[in-house]
Amino acid sequence: MVDIDEARRLQRRVNTLLRDRDAIRRMLEQADYERLSRDVGRQSVAIDRLEALLSGEKV
């Protein structure tokens, strides 16, 4: 059985994680999704080119 102090520590940890989750959700909602999408697309192209170079293909 979990003692009272351990239960309180666990509950505080859960509460902290819930607050962190909510904060991250707010930050993501405020982020510029369009810009992020473009950046991810550019990175994808760069990765594809690197993979082609590593496999010996001409780019």
C-alpha positions as CSV (number, residue, x, y, z in Angstrom):
1,M,0.0,0.0,0.0
2,V,1.2,3.5,-0.8
3,D,1.7,5.8,2.2
4,I,0.1,9.2,2.3
5,D,3.4,11.1,1.6
6,E,4.0,9.0,-1.5
7,A,0.4,9.5,-2.7
8,R,0.8,13.3,-2.3
9,R,4.1,13.2,-4.2
10,L,2.4,11.2,-7.0
11,Q,-0.5,13.6,-7.1
12,R,1.8,16.7,-7.3
13,R,3.7,15.0,-10.1
14,V,0.5,14.3,-12.0
15,N,-0.7,17.9,-11.5
16,T,2.7,19.2,-12.7
17,L,2.4,17.0,-15.8
18,L,-1.1,18.2,-16.5
19,R,-0.1,21.9,-16.2
20,D,2.9,21.2,-18.5
21,R,0.7,19.5,-21.1
22,D,-1.7,22.4,-21.0
23,A,1.1,24.9,-21.4
24,I,2.5,23.0,-24.4
25,R,-0.9,22.8,-26.0
26,R,-1.3,26.6,-25.7
27,M,2.1,27.2,-27.2
28,L,1.3,24.9,-30.1
29,E,-2.0,26.6,-30.7
30,Q,-0.2,30.0,-30.8
31,A,2.5,28.7,-33.2
32,D,2.6,29.6,-36.8
33,Y,1.5,26.3,-38.3
34,E,1.9,27.5,-41.9
35,R,5.6,28.5,-41.3
36,L,6.2,25.3,-39.5
37,S,4.8,23.3,-42.3
38,R,7.0,25.1,-44.8
39,D,10.1,24.4,-42.6
40,V,9.2,20.7,-42.3
41,G,8.8,20.6,-46.1
42,R,12.2,22.1,-46.7
43,Q,13.8,19.8,-44.3
44,S,12.2,16.8,-46.0
45,V,13.6,18.0,-49.4
46,A,17.1,18.4,-47.8
47,I,16.9,14.9,-46.3
48,D,15.8,13.4,-49.6
49,R,18.7,15.0,-51.3
50,L,21.2,13.8,-48.7
51,E,19.8,10.3,-49.0
52,A,20.2,10.4,-52.7
53,L,23.8,11.6,-52.4
54,L,24.6,8.9,-49.9
55,S,23.2,6.2,-52.1
56,G,25.4,7.5,-55.0
57,E,22.6,9.1,-57.1
58,K,23.3,12.3,-59.0
59,V,21.3,15.3,-57.5
